[in-house]
């Protein structure tokens, strides 16, 4: 054994500190990364404000910016986009992206839009 010391050998897979990750370890790491990224986006996805709106020709980003309710004819410091007055005011002078907000619409509203106003499903309340 020229050039090697007696008793020294290269680490192979499973030997010593240098080893390759197994398939299970890679899967766990991938699962952790997916859940971590999903948790970072959760605040953006499940919010109480629409993602995009238009009011009097101006494009608004309510999910990013806190617009005062005075902008829409109200008097509060922070706009409540679930308020029917605010919704009517924005719809009259622009549009509001409510479909992009999954928490905003109640399940009965979704059933109402899916089955129509004469649905017997909504009358079972």
C-alpha positions, 0 to 999 in steps of 0.5 A, spaced: 500 500 500 504 505 497 501 512 499 496 510 504 497 509 512 495 503 515 488 503 518 486 509 514 480 508 508 476 512 505 469 513 507 463 510 503 456 510 503 454 509 510 461 509 513 463 515 517 460 522 517 460 523 509 454 519 507 449 521 501 442 522 504 437 517 503 430 517 499 427 518 506 431 524 508 430 527 501 423 526 502 422 529 509 426 535 507 422 536 501 416 536 505 418 540 510 420 546 505 413 545 501 410 546 508 415 552 510 413 556 503 406 554 504 406 557 511 409 564 508 404 564 503 398 563 508 397 570 510 397 572 503 392 567 501 387 567 507 386 574 508 380 578 509 382 583 503 381 582 496 388 582 492 386 587 486 381 592 485 379 598 481 376 604 483 375 610 479 380 608 474 385 607 479 388 600 480 388 598 488 392 593 491 388 592 498 392 586 500 398 590 500 396 597 502 391 599 507 387 604 504 382 608 509 375 608 508 375 615 506 377 613 499 371 609 498 366 614 502 366 611 509 369 614 515 373 609 518 381 608 518 381 602 515 377 599 510 372 593 511 371 590 504 366 585 507 361 592 508 355 592 503 356 599 503 363 599 501 362 593 496 356 597 493 360 603 492 366 600 489 362 596 484 358 602 482 365 606 480 370 600 478 370 593 480 372 588 486 376 582 485 372 577 491 373 571 487 381 571 488 379 571 496 377 564 498 376 566 505 371 572 503 366 568 500 361 564 505 359 557 503 352 559 502 354 564 497 358 559 493 352 555 493 348 560 491 352 562 485 353 555 483 346 553 483 342 560 482 337 564 486 331 558 485 335 553 488 332 548 494 339 547 497 339 554 500 332 554 502 334 548 507 337 553 512 
